[in-house]
């Protein structure tokens, strides 16, 4: 389960997760949306505090999806600039 889904299912706020995991709520939000890389230490903390519901692989999926979307937006802007 991805972190964003976990947060929605458990109805925990980012600030509540911040207290449980020990990572700033703004960073957790950015990690959940794939806008920020997640260190191994943070990934382990998230996996531990979610009892394995959110894994490092889940965190990587969100990041990959974000980067793929960014690459598509960049490619589209470059083709528009050439036109």
C-alpha positions as CSV (number, residue, x, y, z in Angstrom):
1,X,0.0,0.0,0.0
2,X,1.3,3.4,-0.8
3,X,1.8,6.0,1.9
4,X,-0.9,8.3,0.5
5,X,-3.4,5.4,0.6
6,X,-2.3,4.4,4.1
7,X,-2.8,8.0,5.3
8,X,-6.3,8.1,3.8
9,X,-7.4,4.6,5.0
10,X,-6.1,5.2,8.6
11,X,-7.5,8.8,8.6
12,X,-4.3,9.9,10.2
13,X,-3.1,13.5,9.6
14,X,0.4,14.1,8.3
15,X,1.2,15.7,11.7
16,X,0.1,12.5,13.5
17,X,2.3,10.4,11.2
18,X,5.1,12.9,11.8
19,X,4.9,12.2,15.5
20,X,4.8,8.4,14.9
21,X,7.6,8.2,12.3
22,X,9.8,11.2,13.3
23,X,9.9,12.8,9.9
24,X,8.5,16.3,9.2
25,X,4.9,16.2,8.0
26,X,5.8,18.2,4.9
27,X,8.5,15.7,4.0
28,X,6.0,12.8,4.5
29,X,3.6,14.5,2.2
30,X,6.2,15.1,-0.5
31,X,7.4,11.4,-0.2
32,X,3.8,10.2,-0.4
33,X,3.3,12.2,-3.6
34,X,6.7,11.2,-5.0
35,X,8.1,14.7,-5.0
36,X,10.9,13.7,-2.7
37,X,13.3,10.8,-2.4
38,X,13.1,8.7,0.7
39,X,16.2,7.6,2.5
40,X,16.6,4.0,3.6
41,X,16.4,5.1,7.2
42,X,13.1,6.9,6.6
43,X,11.7,4.0,4.5
44,X,12.5,1.6,7.4
45,X,10.9,3.9,9.9
46,X,7.7,4.2,7.7
47,X,7.6,0.4,7.2
48,X,8.1,-0.2,10.9
49,X,5.5,2.3,12.1
50,X,2.9,1.1,9.5
51,X,3.5,-2.5,10.5
52,X,4.7,-3.3,7.0
53,X,1.6,-1.9,5.3
54,X,3.8,0.6,3.4
55,X,7.1,-0.8,2.1
56,X,10.2,0.8,0.6
57,X,9.0,-0.6,-2.7
58,X,5.7,1.2,-2.3
59,X,7.5,4.5,-1.6
60,X,9.7,3.9,-4.8
61,X,6.5,3.4,-6.9
62,X,5.2,6.8,-6.0
63,X,8.6,8.4,-6.8
64,X,8.9,6.6,-10.1
65,X,5.3,7.6,-11.1
66,X,6.1,11.2,-10.3
67,X,9.3,11.2,-12.2
68,X,7.6,9.6,-15.3
69,X,4.9,12.3,-15.2
70,X,7.6,15.0,-14.9
71,X,9.5,13.6,-17.9
72,X,6.3,13.5,-20.0
73,X,5.5,17.2,-19.1
74,X,9.0,18.2,-20.0
75,X,8.9,16.4,-23.3
76,X,5.6,18.0,-24.1
77,X,6.9,21.5,-23.2
78,X,10.0,20.9,-25.4
79,X,7.9,19.8,-28.4
80,X,5.7,22.9,-28.0
81,X,8.7,25.1,-27.8
82,X,10.0,23.7,-31.1
83,X,6.7,24.2,-32.9
